Amino acid sequence: MIVTADHGQTNRGHHGGHDEEMQDFALYYFGPARGPEAGTLLDQLQLAPTVLSRLGVAIPETMRAKVFLE
């Protein structure tokens, strides 16, 4: 099971920008995979290919960010 969001937002409701608080995302994973060490900073571009990987779906060549659940 994967519970996540694509990005965060500021207290004023701005989202999807380049500020750190807008690029943070929550991720909870329950399943048979090994993830990064606690406290590892992940790039939000890694989220989509990681989800596709866990679902067994081919990752498009345009998604070059590294999968973080193995």
PQR file with spaces between the fields and no chain letter, atoms N, CA, C, O and H, PARSE charges and radii, in Angstrom:
ATOM       1  N    MET     1       0.847   -1.166    0.000 -0.4000 1.5000
ATOM       2  CA   MET     1       0.000    0.000    0.000 -0.0000 2.0000
ATOM       3  C    MET     1       0.896    1.234    0.000  0.5500 1.7000
ATOM       4  O    MET     1       1.869    1.316    0.750 -0.5500 1.4000
ATOM       5  N    ILE     2       0.554    2.176   -0.843 -0.4000 1.5000
ATOM       6  CA   ILE     2       1.273    3.441   -0.926 -0.0000 2.0000
ATOM       7  C    ILE     2       0.279    4.566   -0.655  0.5500 1.7000
ATOM       8  O    ILE     2      -0.776    4.645   -1.284 -0.5500 1.4000
ATOM       9  H    ILE     2      -0.236    2.110   -1.452  0.4000 1.0000
ATOM      10  N    VAL     3       0.630    5.426    0.285 -0.4000 1.5000
ATOM      11  CA   VAL     3      -0.165    6.625    0.567 -0.0000 2.0000
ATOM      12  C    VAL     3       0.777    7.804    0.359  0.5500 1.7000
ATOM      13  O    VAL     3       1.827    7.883    0.996 -0.5500 1.4000
ATOM      14  H    VAL     3       1.487    5.362    0.796  0.4000 1.0000
ATOM      15  N    THR     4       0.406    8.715   -0.527 -0.4000 1.5000
ATOM      16  CA   THR     4       1.297    9.831   -0.841 -0.0000 2.0000
ATOM      17  C    THR     4       0.522   11.023   -1.377  0.5500 1.7000
ATOM      18  O    THR     4      -0.701   10.986   -1.510 -0.5500 1.4000
ATOM      19  H    THR     4      -0.447    8.651   -1.045  0.4000 1.0000
ATOM      20  N    ALA     5       1.259   12.074   -1.677 -0.4000 1.5000
ATOM      21  CA   ALA     5       0.721   13.259   -2.328 -0.0000 2.0000
ATOM      22  C    ALA     5       1.798   13.745   -3.291  0.5500 1.7000
ATOM      23  O    ALA     5       2.973   13.421   -3.118 -0.5500 1.4000
ATOM      24  H    ALA     5       2.252   12.105   -1.568  0.4000 1.0000
ATOM      25  N    ASP     6       1.417   14.507   -4.291 -0.4000 1.5000
ATOM      26  CA   ASP     6       2.403   14.907   -5.291 -0.0000 2.0000
ATOM      27  C    ASP     6       3.283   16.066   -4.842  0.5500 1.7000
ATOM      28  O    ASP     6       4.429   16.160   -5.283 -0.5500 1.4000
ATOM      29  H    ASP     6       0.462   14.769   -4.432  0.4000 1.0000
ATOM      30  N    HIS     7       2.780   16.966   -3.964 -0.4000 1.5000
ATOM      31  CA   HIS     7       3.604   18.066   -3.474 -0.0000 2.0000
ATOM      32  C    HIS     7       2.920   18.749   -2.303  0.5500 1.7000
ATOM      33  O    HIS     7       1.740   18.527   -2.032 -0.5500 1.4000
ATOM      34  H    HIS     7       1.850   16.890   -3.605  0.4000 1.0000
ATOM      35  N    GLY     8       3.678   19.577   -1.621 -0.4000 1.5000
ATOM      36  CA   GLY     8       3.141   20.331   -0.503 -0.0000 2.0000
ATOM      37  C    GLY     8       2.661   21.701   -0.931  0.5500 1.7000
ATOM      38  O    GLY     8       2.598   22.018   -2.119 -0.5500 1.4000
ATOM      39  H    GLY     8       4.637   19.757   -1.841  0.4000 1.0000
ATOM      40  N    GLN     9       2.324   22.512    0.069 -0.4000 1.5000
ATOM      41  CA   GLN     9       1.905   23.873   -0.225 -0.0000 2.0000
ATOM      42  C    GLN     9       2.263   24.780    0.941  0.5500 1.7000
ATOM      43  O    GLN     9       2.548   24.310    2.042 -0.5500 1.4000
ATOM      44  H    GLN     9       2.375   22.254    1.034  0.4000 1.0000
ATOM      45  N    THR    10       2.245   26.079    0.690 -0.4000 1.5000
ATOM      46  CA   THR    10       2.538   27.050    1.736 -0.0000 2.0000
ATOM      47  C    THR    10       1.285   27.291    2.570  0.5500 1.7000
ATOM      48  O    THR    10       0.197   26.833    2.220 -0.5500 1.4000
ATOM      49  H    THR    10       2.013   26.461   -0.205  0.4000 1.0000
ATOM      50  N    ASN    11       1.446   28.007    3.661 -0.4000 1.5000
ATOM      51  CA   ASN    11       0.291   28.353    4.500 -0.0000 2.0000
ATOM      52  C    ASN    11      -0.711   29.224    3.754  0.5500 1.7000
ATOM      53  O    ASN    11      -1.887   29.268    4.115 -0.5500 1.4000
ATOM      54  H    ASN    11       2.330   28.380    3.945  0.4000 1.0000
ATOM      55  N    ARG    12      -0.256   29.912    2.723 -0.4000 1.5000
ATOM      56  CA   ARG    12      -1.146   30.760    1.912 -0.0000 2.0000
ATOM      57  C    ARG    12      -1.828   29.982    0.791  0.5500 1.7000
ATOM      58  O    ARG    12      -2.630   30.551    0.051 -0.5500 1.4000
ATOM      59  H    ARG    12       0.699   29.877    2.430  0.4000 1.0000
ATOM      60  N    GLY    13      -1.523   28.687    0.653 -0.4000 1.5000
ATOM      61  CA   GLY    13      -2.167   27.863   -0.362 -0.0000 2.0000
ATOM      62  C    GLY    13      -1.426   27.757   -1.670  0.5500 1.7000
ATOM      63  O    GLY    13      -1.905   27.090   -2.587 -0.5500 1.4000
ATOM      64  H    GLY    13      -0.871   28.225    1.254  0.4000 1.0000
ATOM      65  N    HIS    14      -0.256   28.399   -1.796 -0.4000 1.5000
ATOM      66  CA   HIS    14       0.530   28.259   -3.023 -0.0000 2.0000
ATOM      67  C    HIS    14       1.119   26.853   -3.079  0.5500 1.7000
ATOM      68  O    HIS    14       1.529   26.303   -2.056 -0.5500 1.4000
ATOM      69  H    HIS    14       0.133   28.941   -1.052  0.4000 1.0000
ATOM      70  N    HIS    15       1.158   26.284   -4.260 -0.4000 1.5000
ATOM      71  CA   HIS    15       1.671   24.919   -4.388 -0.0000 2.0000
ATOM      72  C    HIS    15       2.261   24.686   -5.773  0.5500 1.7000
ATOM      73  O    HIS    15       1.992   25.423   -6.721 -0.5500 1.4000
ATOM      74  H    HIS    15       0.825   26.730   -5.090  0.4000 1.0000
ATOM      75  N    GLY    16       3.073   23.637   -5.856 -0.4000 1.5000
ATOM      76  CA   GLY    16       3.633   23.240   -7.146 -0.0000 2.0000
ATOM      77  C    GLY    16       4.809   24.073   -7.615  0.5500 1.7000
ATOM      78  O    GLY    16       5.249   23.916   -8.754 -0.5500 1.4000
ATOM      79  H    GLY    16       3.292   23.039   -5.085  0.4000 1.0000
ATOM      80  N    GLY    17       5.331   24.948   -6.780 -0.4000 1.5000
ATOM      81  CA   GLY    17       6.458   25.797   -7.174 -0.0000 2.0000
ATOM      82  C    GLY    17       7.797   25.183   -6.825  0.5500 1.7000
ATOM      83  O    GLY    17       7.905   23.972   -6.633 -0.5500 1.4000
ATOM      84  H    GLY    17       4.974   25.076   -5.854  0.4000 1.0000
ATOM      85  N    HIS    18       8.813   26.022   -6.745 -0.4000 1.5000
ATOM      86  CA   HIS    18      10.170   25.545   -6.507 -0.0000 2.0000
ATOM      87  C    HIS    18      10.646   25.720   -5.068  0.5500 1.7000
ATOM      88  O    HIS    18      11.758   25.312   -4.734 -0.5500 1.4000
ATOM      89  H    HIS    18       8.725   27.006   -6.901  0.4000 1.0000
ATOM      90  N    ASP    19       9.817   26.322   -4.211 -0.4000 1.5000
ATOM      91  CA   ASP    19      10.202   26.453   -2.809 -0.0000 2.0000
ATOM      92  C    ASP    19      10.204   25.083   -2.147  0.5500 1.7000
ATOM      93  O    ASP    19       9.410   24.211   -2.501 -0.5500 1.4000
ATOM      94  H    ASP    19       8.913   26.653   -4.482  0.4000 1.0000
ATOM      95  N    GLU    20      11.106   24.898   -1.178 -0.4000 1.5000
ATOM      96  CA   GLU    20      11.253   23.597   -0.526 -0.0000 2.0000
ATOM      97  C    GLU    20       9.929   23.082    0.042  0.5500 1.7000
ATOM      98  O    GLU    20       9.599   21.908   -0.122 -0.5500 1.4000
ATOM      99  H    GLU    20      11.751   25.606   -0.890  0.4000 1.0000
ATOM     100  N    GLU    21       9.176   23.952    0.706 -0.4000 1.5000
ATOM     101  CA   GLU    21       7.920   23.498    1.300 -0.0000 2.0000
ATOM     102  C    GLU    21       6.889   23.099    0.251  0.5500 1.7000
ATOM     103  O    GLU    21       5.961   22.351    0.558 -0.5500 1.4000
ATOM     104  H    GLU    21       9.444   24.906    0.839  0.4000 1.0000
ATOM     105  N    MET    22       7.033   23.578   -0.970 -0.4000 1.5000
ATOM     106  CA   MET    22       6.121   23.191   -2.048 -0.0000 2.0000
ATOM     107  C    MET    22       6.543   21.881   -2.705  0.5500 1.7000
ATOM     108  O    MET    22       5.739   21.242   -3.384 -0.5500 1.4000
ATOM     109  H    MET    22       7.787   24.186   -1.220  0.4000 1.0000
ATOM     110  N    GLN    23       7.785   21.479   -2.511 -0.4000 1.5000
ATOM     111  CA   GLN    23       8.267   20.258   -3.140 -0.0000 2.0000
ATOM     112  C    GLN    23       8.297   19.075   -2.183  0.5500 1.7000
ATOM     113  O    GLN    23       8.543   17.946   -2.607 -0.5500 1.4000
ATOM     114  H    GLN    23       8.438   21.998   -1.960  0.4000 1.0000
ATOM     115  N    ASP    24       8.051   19.315   -0.902 -0.4000 1.5000
ATOM     116  CA   ASP    24       7.975   18.201    0.049 -0.0000 2.0000
ATOM     117  C    ASP    24       6.756   17.356   -0.276  0.5500 1.7000
ATOM     118  O    ASP    24       5.736   17.871   -0.734 -0.5500 1.4000
ATOM     119  H    ASP    24       7.852   20.233   -0.557  0.4000 1.0000
ATOM     120  N    PHE    25       6.866   16.066   -0.039 -0.4000 1.5000
ATOM     121  CA   PHE    25       5.707   15.197   -0.206 -0.0000 2.0000
ATOM     122  C    PHE    25       5.725   14.128    0.873  0.5500 1.7000
ATOM     123  O    PHE    25       6.782   13.682    1.319 -0.5500 1.4000
ATOM     124  H    PHE    25       7.695   15.648    0.333  0.4000 1.0000
ATOM     125  N    ALA    26       4.542   13.733    1.273 -0.4000 1.5000
ATOM     126  CA   ALA    26       4.413   12.671    2.266 -0.0000 2.0000
ATOM     127  C    ALA    26       4.418   11.334    1.547  0.5500 1.7000
ATOM     128  O    ALA    26       3.917   11.218    0.429 -0.5500 1.4000
ATOM     129  H    ALA    26       3.683   14.095    0.910  0.4000 1.0000
ATOM     130  N    LEU    27       4.988   10.325    2.194 -0.4000 1.5000
ATOM     131  CA   LEU    27       4.979    8.984    1.612 -0.0000 2.0000
ATOM     132  C    LEU    27       4.965    7.961    2.731  0.5500 1.7000
ATOM     133  O    LEU    27       5.823    7.962    3.614 -0.5500 1.4000
ATOM     134  H    LEU    27       5.396   10.419    3.102  0.4000 1.0000
ATOM     135  N    TYR    28       3.983    7.098    2.674 -0.4000 1.5000
ATOM     136  CA   TYR    28       3.910    5.960    3.583 -0.0000 2.0000
ATOM     137  C    TYR    28       3.810    4.725    2.703  0.5500 1.7000
ATOM     138  O    TYR    28       2.943    4.640    1.834 -0.5500 1.4000
ATOM     139  H    TYR    28       3.286    7.097    1.956  0.4000 1.0000
ATOM     140  N    TYR    29       4.696    3.774    2.931 -0.4000 1.5000
ATOM     141  CA   TYR    29       4.711    2.547    2.128 -0.0000 2.0000
ATOM     142  C    TYR    29       4.657    1.350    3.054  0.5500 1.7000
ATOM     143  O    TYR    29       5.422    1.252    4.013 -0.5500 1.4000
ATOM     144  H    TYR    29       5.401    3.843    3.638  0.4000 1.0000
ATOM     145  N    PHE    30       3.749    0.449    2.757 -0.4000 1.5000
ATOM     146  CA   PHE    30       3.614   -0.794    3.513 -0.0000 2.0000
ATOM     147  C    PHE    30       3.684   -1.931    2.504  0.5500 1.7000
ATOM     148  O    PHE    30       2.734   -2.152    1.753 -0.5500 1.4000
ATOM     149  H    PHE    30       3.127    0.529    1.978  0.4000 1.0000
ATOM     150  N    GLY    31       4.788   -2.646    2.478 -0.4000 1.5000
ATOM     151  CA   GLY    31       4.941   -3.729    1.518 -0.0000 2.0000
ATOM     152  C    GLY    31       6.354   -4.267    1.514  0.5500 1.7000
ATOM     153  O    GLY    31       7.200   -3.829    2.292 -0.5500 1.4000
ATOM     154  H    GLY    31       5.559   -2.466    3.088  0.4000 1.0000
ATOM     155  N    PRO    32       6.605   -5.223    0.629 -0.5600 1.5000
ATOM     156  CA   PRO    32       7.897   -5.914    0.577  0.2800 2.0000
ATOM     157  C    PRO    32       8.946   -5.194   -0.263  0.5500 1.7000
ATOM     158  O    PRO    32       9.333   -5.680   -1.326 -0.5500 1.4000
ATOM     159  N    ALA    33       9.397   -4.064    0.199 -0.4000 1.5000
ATOM     160  CA   ALA    33      10.467   -3.354   -0.506 -0.0000 2.0000
ATOM     161  C    ALA    33      11.361   -2.669    0.515  0.5500 1.7000
ATOM     162  O    ALA    33      10.937   -2.344    1.624 -0.5500 1.4000
ATOM     163  H    ALA    33       9.083   -3.669    1.063  0.4000 1.0000
ATOM     164  N    ARG    34      12.591   -2.461    0.119 -0.4000 1.5000
ATOM     165  CA   ARG    34      13.542   -1.755    0.978 -0.0000 2.0000
ATOM     166  C    ARG    34      13.625   -0.312    0.499  0.5500 1.7000
ATOM     167  O    ARG    34      13.802   -0.051   -0.691 -0.5500 1.4000
ATOM     168  H    ARG    34      12.936   -2.725   -0.782  0.4000 1.0000
ATOM     169  N    GLY    35      13.497    0.611    1.426 -0.4000 1.5000
ATOM     170  CA   GLY    35      13.546    2.025    1.081 -0.0000 2.0000
ATOM     171  C    GLY    35      14.837    2.663    1.538  0.5500 1.7000
ATOM     172  O    GLY    35      15.713    1.987    2.077 -0.5500 1.4000
ATOM     173  H    GLY    35      13.353    0.399    2.392  0.4000 1.0000
ATOM     174  N    PRO    36      14.957    3.942    1.328 -0.5600 1.5000
ATOM     175  CA   PRO    36      16.156    4.663    1.743  0.2800 2.0000
ATOM     176  C    PRO    36      16.205    4.791    3.270  0.5500 1.7000
ATOM     177  O    PRO    36      15.211    4.561    3.958 -0.5500 1.4000
ATOM     178  N    GLU    37      17.355    5.155    3.771 -0.4000 1.5000
ATOM     179  CA   GLU    37      17.522    5.382    5.203 -0.0000 2.0000
ATOM     180  C    GLU    37      16.595    6.509    5.661  0.5500 1.7000
ATOM     181  O    GLU    37      16.298    7.423    4.891 -0.5500 1.4000
ATOM     182  H    GLU    37      18.163    5.342    3.212  0.4000 1.0000
ATOM     183  N    ALA    38      16.145    6.444    6.897 -0.4000 1.5000
ATOM     184  CA   ALA    38      15.309    7.507    7.456 -0.0000 2.0000
ATOM     185  C    ALA    38      16.044    8.837    7.340  0.5500 1.7000
ATOM     186  O    ALA    38      17.252    8.910    7.565 -0.5500 1.4000
ATOM     187  H    ALA    38      16.387    5.702    7.522  0.4000 1.0000
ATOM     188  N    GLY    39      15.323    9.862    6.995 -0.4000 1.5000
ATOM     189  CA   GLY    39      15.912   11.191    6.870 -0.0000 2.0000
ATOM     190  C    GLY    39      16.521   11.489    5.514  0.5500 1.7000
ATOM     191  O    GLY    39      17.024   12.590    5.295 -0.5500 1.4000
ATOM     192  H    GLY    39      14.342    9.803    6.812  0.4000 1.0000
ATOM     193  N    THR    40      16.486   10.519    4.590 -0.4000 1.5000
ATOM     194  CA   THR    40      17.014   10.737    3.247 -0.0000 2.0000
ATOM     195  C    THR    40      16.127   11.727    2.510  0.5500 1.7000
ATOM     196  O    THR    40      14.904   11.589    2.509 -0.5500 1.4000
ATOM     197  H    THR    40      16.077    9.624    4.768  0.4000 1.0000
ATOM     198  N    LEU    41      16.736   12.717    1.890 -0.4000 1.5000
ATOM     199  CA   LEU    41      15.985   13.693    1.115 -0.0000 2.0000
ATOM     200  C    LEU    41      15.754   13.139   -0.286  0.5500 1.7000
ATOM     201  O    LEU    41      16.705   12.823   -1.002 -0.5500 1.4000
ATOM     202  H    LEU    41      17.729   12.829    1.891  0.4000 1.0000
ATOM     203  N    LEU    42      14.498   13.024   -0.668 -0.4000 1.5000
ATOM     204  CA   LEU    42      14.136   12.490   -1.975 -0.0000 2.0000
ATOM     205  C    LEU    42      13.677   13.621   -2.881  0.5500 1.7000
ATOM     206  O    LEU    42      13.120   14.616   -2.416 -0.5500 1.4000
ATOM     207  H    LEU    42      13.726   13.281   -0.086  0.4000 1.0000
ATOM     208  N    ASP    43      13.914   13.464   -4.166 -0.4000 1.5000
ATOM     209  CA   ASP    43      13.446   14.412   -5.164 -0.0000 2.0000
ATOM     210  C    ASP    43      12.025   14.022   -5.545  0.5500 1.7000
ATOM     211  O    ASP    43      11.757   12.843   -5.773 -0.5500 1.4000
ATOM     212  H    ASP    43      14.367   12.656   -4.544  0.4000 1.0000
ATOM     213  N    GLN    44      11.104   14.986   -5.619 -0.4000 1.5000
ATOM     214  CA   GLN    44       9.729   14.642   -5.946 -0.0000 2.0000
ATOM     215  C    GLN    44       9.609   14.005   -7.333  0.5500 1.7000
ATOM     216  O    GLN    44       8.611   13.343   -7.617 -0.5500 1.4000
ATOM     217  H    GLN    44      11.322   15.944   -5.433  0.4000 1.0000
ATOM     218  N    LEU    45      10.613   14.195   -8.204 -0.4000 1.5000
ATOM     219  CA   LEU    45      10.588   13.544   -9.519 -0.0000 2.0000
ATOM     220  C    LEU    45      10.761   12.031   -9.397  0.5500 1.7000
ATOM     221  O    LEU    45      10.491   11.304  -10.353 -0.5500 1.4000
ATOM     222  H    LEU    45      11.424   14.733   -7.973  0.4000 1.0000
ATOM     223  N    GLN    46      11.204   11.548   -8.245 -0.4000 1.5000
ATOM     224  CA   GLN    46      11.358   10.116   -8.017 -0.0000 2.0000
ATOM     225  C    GLN    46      10.033    9.438   -7.680  0.5500 1.7000
ATOM     226  O    GLN    46       9.930    8.213   -7.753 -0.5500 1.4000
ATOM     227  H    GLN    46      11.423   12.138   -7.468  0.4000 1.0000
ATOM     228  N    LEU    47       9.038   10.206   -7.317 -0.4000 1.5000
ATOM     229  CA   LEU    47       7.782    9.632   -6.851 -0.0000 2.0000
ATOM     230  C    LEU    47       7.055    8.821   -7.925  0.5500 1.7000
ATOM     231  O    LEU    47       6.717    7.660   -7.694 -0.5500 1.4000
ATOM     232  H    LEU    47       9.122   11.201   -7.257  0.4000 1.0000
ATOM     233  N    ALA    48       6.813    9.411   -9.080 -0.4000 1.5000
ATOM     234  CA   ALA    48       6.063    8.709  -10.135 -0.0000 2.0000
ATOM     235  C    ALA    48       6.757    7.428  -10.598  0.5500 1.7000
ATOM     236  O    ALA    48       6.093    6.395  -10.680 -0.5500 1.4000
ATOM     237  H    ALA    48       7.087   10.354   -9.267  0.4000 1.0000
ATOM     238  N    PRO    49       8.071    7.437  -10.910 -0.5600 1.5000
ATOM     239  CA   PRO    49       8.682    6.183  -11.329  0.2800 2.0000
ATOM     240  C    PRO    49       8.709    5.127  -10.222  0.5500 1.7000
ATOM     241  O    PRO    49       8.675    3.929  -10.504 -0.5500 1.4000
ATOM     242  N    THR    50       8.768    5.567   -8.971 -0.4000 1.5000
ATOM     243  CA   THR    50       8.752    4.609   -7.866 -0.0000 2.0000
ATOM     244  C    THR    50       7.391    3.935   -7.771  0.5500 1.7000
ATOM     245  O    THR    50       7.312    2.718   -7.601 -0.5500 1.4000
ATOM     246  H    THR    50       8.795    6.540   -8.741  0.4000 1.0000
ATOM     247  N    VAL    51       6.325    4.710   -7.880 -0.4000 1.5000
ATOM     248  CA   VAL    51       4.973    4.131   -7.836 -0.0000 2.0000
ATOM     249  C    VAL    51       4.769    3.181   -9.012  0.5500 1.7000
ATOM     250  O    VAL    51       4.249    2.080   -8.832 -0.5500 1.4000
ATOM     251  H    VAL    51       6.389    5.698   -8.018  0.4000 1.0000
ATOM     252  N    LEU    52       5.172    3.593  -10.211 -0.4000 1.5000
ATOM     253  CA   LEU    52       5.039    2.716  -11.383 -0.0000 2.0000
ATOM     254  C    LEU    52       5.809    1.424  -11.184  0.5500 1.7000
ATOM     255  O    LEU    52       5.317    0.350  -11.530 -0.5500 1.4000
ATOM     256  H    LEU    52       5.594    4.488  -10.357  0.4000 1.0000
ATOM     257  N    SER    53       7.002    1.515  -10.636 -0.4000 1.5000
ATOM     258  CA   SER    53       7.835    0.341  -10.390 -0.0000 2.0000
ATOM     259  C    SER    53       7.139   -0.637   -9.443  0.5500 1.7000
ATOM     260  O    SER    53       7.118   -1.841   -9.702 -0.5500 1.4000
ATOM     261  H    SER    53       7.401    2.388  -10.355  0.4000 1.0000
ATOM     262  N    ARG    54       6.568   -0.126   -8.343 -0.4000 1.5000
ATOM     263  CA   ARG    54       5.893   -0.989   -7.374 -0.0000 2.0000
ATOM     264  C    ARG    54       4.656   -1.631   -7.974  0.5500 1.7000
ATOM     265  O    ARG    54       4.262   -2.720   -7.558 -0.5500 1.4000
ATOM     266  H    ARG    54       6.585    0.851   -8.132  0.4000 1.0000
ATOM     267  N    LEU    55       4.027   -0.961   -8.961 -0.4000 1.5000
ATOM     268  CA   LEU    55       2.847   -1.516   -9.620 -0.0000 2.0000
ATOM     269  C    LEU    55       3.206   -2.472  -10.754  0.5500 1.7000
ATOM     270  O    LEU    55       2.325   -3.107  -11.334 -0.5500 1.4000
ATOM     271  H    LEU    55       4.347   -0.076   -9.299  0.4000 1.0000
ATOM     272  N    GLY    56       4.498   -2.575  -11.071 -0.4000 1.5000
ATOM     273  CA   GLY    56       4.926   -3.458  -12.157 -0.0000 2.0000
ATOM     274  C    GLY    56       4.682   -2.875  -13.534  0.5500 1.7000
ATOM     275  O    GLY    56       4.616   -3.607  -14.521 -0.5500 1.4000
ATOM     276  H    GLY    56       5.213   -2.059  -10.599  0.4000 1.0000
ATOM     277  N    VAL    57       4.549   -1.565  -13.602 -0.4000 1.5000
ATOM     278  CA   VAL    57       4.294   -0.880  -14.869 -0.0000 2.0000
ATOM     279  C    VAL    57       5.615   -0.360  -15.419  0.5500 1.7000
ATOM     280  O    VAL    57       6.461    0.115  -14.661 -0.5500 1.4000
ATOM     281  H    VAL    57       4.603   -0.971  -12.800  0.4000 1.0000
ATOM     282  N    ALA    58       5.793   -0.448  -16.721 -0.4000 1.5000
ATOM     283  CA   ALA    58       7.017    0.055  -17.349 -0.0000 2.0000
ATOM     284  C    ALA    58       7.164    1.555  -17.106  0.5500 1.7000
ATOM     285  O    ALA    58       6.197    2.311  -17.202 -0.5500 1.4000
ATOM     286  H    ALA    58       5.106   -0.834  -17.336  0.4000 1.0000
ATOM     287  N    ILE    59       8.371    1.966  -16.793 -0.4000 1.5000
ATOM     288  CA   ILE    59       8.660    3.374  -16.548 -0.0000 2.0000
ATOM     289  C    ILE    59       9.062    4.017  -17.876  0.5500 1.7000
ATOM     290  O    ILE    59      10.002    3.552  -18.522 -0.5500 1.4000
ATOM     291  H    ILE    59       9.157    1.353  -16.715  0.4000 1.0000
ATOM     292  N    PRO    60       8.370    5.073  -18.292 -0.5600 1.5000
ATOM     293  CA   PRO    60       8.709    5.728  -19.565  0.2800 2.0000
ATOM     294  C    PRO    60      10.149    6.236  -19.557  0.5500 1.7000
ATOM     295  O    PRO    60      10.674    6.625  -18.514 -0.5500 1.4000
ATOM     296  N    GLU    61      10.769    6.230  -20.712 -0.4000 1.5000
ATOM     297  CA   GLU    61      12.153    6.703  -20.837 -0.0000 2.0000
ATOM     298  C    GLU    61      12.313    8.158  -20.408  0.5500 1.7000
ATOM     299  O    GLU    61      13.399    8.569  -19.999 -0.5500 1.4000
ATOM     300  H    GLU    61      10.342    5.915  -21.559  0.4000 1.0000
ATOM     301  N    THR    62      11.247    8.930  -20.498 -0.4000 1.5000
ATOM     302  CA   THR    62      11.312   10.338  -20.118 -0.0000 2.0000
ATOM     303  C    THR    62      11.417   10.538  -18.610  0.5500 1.7000
ATOM     304  O    THR    62      11.790   11.621  -18.158 -0.5500 1.4000
ATOM     305  H    THR    62      10.365    8.596  -20.831  0.4000 1.0000
ATOM     306  N    MET    63      11.097    9.517  -17.830 -0.4000 1.5000
ATOM     307  CA   MET    63      11.227    9.593  -16.369 -0.0000 2.0000
ATOM     308  C    MET    63      12.595    9.054  -15.991  0.5500 1.7000
ATOM     309  O    MET    63      12.798    7.841  -15.934 -0.5500 1.4000
ATOM     310  H    MET    63      10.794    8.637  -18.198  0.4000 1.0000
ATOM     311  N    ARG    64      13.526    9.949  -15.736 -0.4000 1.5000
ATOM     312  CA   ARG    64      14.922    9.546  -15.496 -0.0000 2.0000
ATOM     313  C    ARG    64      15.293    9.517  -14.032  0.5500 1.7000
ATOM     314  O    ARG    64      16.397    9.093  -13.694 -0.5500 1.4000
ATOM     315  H    ARG    64      13.362   10.935  -15.782  0.4000 1.0000
ATOM     316  N    ALA    65      14.401    9.958  -13.141 -0.4000 1.5000
ATOM     317  CA   ALA    65      14.709    9.970  -11.713 -0.0000 2.0000
ATOM     318  C    ALA    65      14.767    8.527  -11.179  0.5500 1.7000
ATOM     319  O    ALA    65      14.032    7.651  -11.634 -0.5500 1.4000
ATOM     320  H    ALA    65      13.504   10.303  -13.416  0.4000 1.0000
ATOM     321  N    LYS    66      15.642    8.312  -10.225 -0.4000 1.5000
ATOM     322  CA   LYS    66      15.887    6.964   -9.691 -0.0000 2.0000
ATOM     323  C    LYS    66      14.747    6.513   -8.771  0.5500 1.7000
ATOM     324  O    LYS    66      14.272    7.276   -7.929 -0.5500 1.4000
ATOM     325  H    LYS    66      16.240    9.023   -9.856  0.4000 1.0000
ATOM     326  N    VAL    67      14.325    5.275   -8.946 -0.4000 1.5000
ATOM     327  CA   VAL    67      13.346    4.629   -8.070 -0.0000 2.0000
ATOM     328  C    VAL    67      13.961    4.485   -6.682  0.5500 1.7000
ATOM     329  O    VAL    67      15.121    4.091   -6.559 -0.5500 1.4000
ATOM     330  H    VAL    67      14.712    4.655   -9.630  0.4000 1.0000
ATOM     331  N    PHE    68      13.195    4.802   -5.630 -0.4000 1.5000
ATOM     332  CA   PHE    68      13.766    4.742   -4.282 -0.0000 2.0000
ATOM     333  C    PHE    68      13.259    3.593   -3.422  0.5500 1.7000
ATOM     334  O    PHE    68      13.685    3.468   -2.274 -0.5500 1.4000
ATOM     335  H    PHE    68      12.253    5.123   -5.730  0.4000 1.0000
ATOM     336  N    LEU    69      12.373    2.755   -3.928 -0.4000 1.5000
ATOM     337  CA   LEU    69      11.969    1.536   -3.216 -0.0000 2.0000
ATOM     338  C    LEU    69      12.422    0.337   -4.032  0.5500 1.7000
ATOM     339  O    LEU    69      12.068    0.195   -5.203 -0.5500 1.4000
ATOM     340  H    LEU    69      12.027    2.857   -4.861  0.4000 1.0000
ATOM     341  N    GLU    70      13.205   -0.521   -3.402 -0.4000 1.5000
ATOM     342  CA   GLU    70      13.729   -1.687   -4.138 -0.0000 2.0000
ATOM     343  C    GLU    70      13.296   -2.970   -3.482  0.5500 1.7000
ATOM     344  O    GLU    70      13.639   -4.053   -3.957 -0.5500 1.4000
ATOM     345  H    GLU    70      13.492   -0.406   -2.451  0.4000 1.0000
